[in-house]
Amino acid sequence: LNNALLIKWKWLMFHQPHQLWNRILISKYKGWRGLDQGPQKYYFSPWWADLRAINQHQSMIAASNQFCWKVGRGDQILFWEDSWVDDGTPLKDQFPELYRISSQRNFIMADMGSFSENGWDWNLLWRRNLFDNE
């Protein structure tokens, strides 16, 4: 398949989450998050296998550098799991010790704090008290 078309499909997965075709992909393959997760399965359609391949291909890395995450309302981005930080590394990989003791591992950004008159106030919850060096 045409690489540009596959990249466009990936882009559409981000920007049209409520379309029927995208809801089917979410149900069957976990949507765009499924592009990076685990080994290829026997039940993947050829189209999905190609989309995963282009996602993992080095040319996709170069194309990804042209895109950036917009947190927006924070209802689509997982705080710890998704690559929304500037360098593209998920927070769970940057701070594995904090991830391990977080009580909010699968929370979306919107659930990690709230807006106040001073801006964004984080509400991070831990399974235990933090030490001074954490």
N, C-alpha and C positions, 0 to 999 in steps of 0.2 A: 504494500500500500504506500501511498504518497505520505512522506514524513510530515509535510506541512499540514495535510488534512488530519493526521493523527494528533498533531499538536493542537489544532483547532478544536478537535473533539475534547481533548483534555481541558482546554480553556473553557469550553461550553459546560463541562461538568461542574466547574467552579461557579459559573455565572448563571446557570439555569437549574438550580437544585430541585425545583418543584415540578419540572417537566416530567411527563410520564416515562419517557425513555430513561431519564436519570434516576427516577424512583426505582425502576426495574434494575438498573445497574447497582444501586445501593442495596437492594434486596438480595441480588444474586452474588455480587462481588464486593460489597462494602463501599461502593462508589469510588471516588477519587482516592480515598485512603487505601483501598485495596490494590492500587497500582504498585505500591511499595511493599506490601505485606506478604511475606512468605514465598515459598517456591511455587512454580507453576503447577496447577492442578490439571488432571486429565479432563475435567469437565469445562475448562475455559473454552470459550468460543475462539475461533481463529482471530476474529477482530479484537477481542479483549487481550489475547496473547500478544498481538502486534502492538496494541496500545501500551501494554506493560513493557514490551521490548523497547519501544521508542522512549518511554519514560526513563528507562535504565540506561539508555544509550548515551554515549559521551556527548553527542551533538545536542541532546536534550539538556544536559548540564549547562552548556553554553547558552542555549535559549532561555533556560530558567534564570540566568543572571540578568535577563532583561525584564523580568517580572518581579513584583514585590507584593507582599501580603498587605491587605488593608483590613485592619481589625474590625472597623465599622461598629456595628452594635455588639459585636463579640459573641453572637449566637451561633456562629459556624466554626469557630476556631477553638480547638482543644488547647488549653493553656500549656500543659506539660508535653503533649504528644506531637503537636503540629510544629512545623518549621516557620514560625512567624517572626522570629527574632532576626536582626540584620544579617548575621552570618549564615543563616539557614540551618543551624543546628538546633534540634528540639531542646527545650529546657531540661527534659529528663536526662538527656545525654550530657549537657553542660554541667548539671548539678545533680548527679546520681544520688548523693547522700540525702539531699533535701527531698528529691522525688520519693525516695524510699520511705521517708517519715511523713510525707504529705498525707493529709486526710482528704485531699481533693484531686486525686490522680486523674480522674476522667472528667473533670469539670471544664466547661467552656469558659472563655474569657469573661463573659458577662456575669458569671457566678463567682468570680474571684475578687470582687470589690464593687464599689459603687461611686457614682459621681457626687461630689459635694461642692460647696461654694469655692473650695480651694483646689478643685480638680478631682483627679481620680484617687480614691482611698482604697488601698489594697486590704483584703480580708483573707490572709493566708492562715490556714488551720493546720496544725501539726499533731501527730500522734503522741508527741511528748514535748517537753520544753526544749528550746534550742540552747546549745552551749554557746559561749562567747565566740568561739572560732567558727561557728556555722552561719 
